[in-house]
């Protein structure tokens, strides 16, 4: 058999199969849907809950927030065991507190403003705050 008759025979077979598939009606006895593929439904159990992104930058519990730069210097001197004159107006942060960075004076002095409108205010901290927050953190300036 030569190549041309084989091609014609193949074309005729394909045309007849296509005609049968096109002529099939919904009420015919032939069905190409076997129903063997499982249908995807909801997963059993509780749904996945994504955590809220944490504010960045922020002061974590245990950080120190001083009213002025001088208070921060007096606190550092007291921690070194040096005599300190005058009160040290600083407080420990008890809850994660969203802030914005106003200025940096080296790695150990940062002036921050509290972005929570209920608390408000500004102060100085000795916490090292990197330029970029962790992955998934949202800006505290919202």
Secondary structure, DSSP 8 states (H G I E B T S, - for coil): --HHHHHHHHHHHHHHHHHHHHH--TTSS--S----S------SS---------EESEE-TT-EEESSHHHHHHHHHHHHT----S---EEE--S-EEEEEEEESSTT-EEEEE--TTT--EEEE-----SS--TT-EETT-
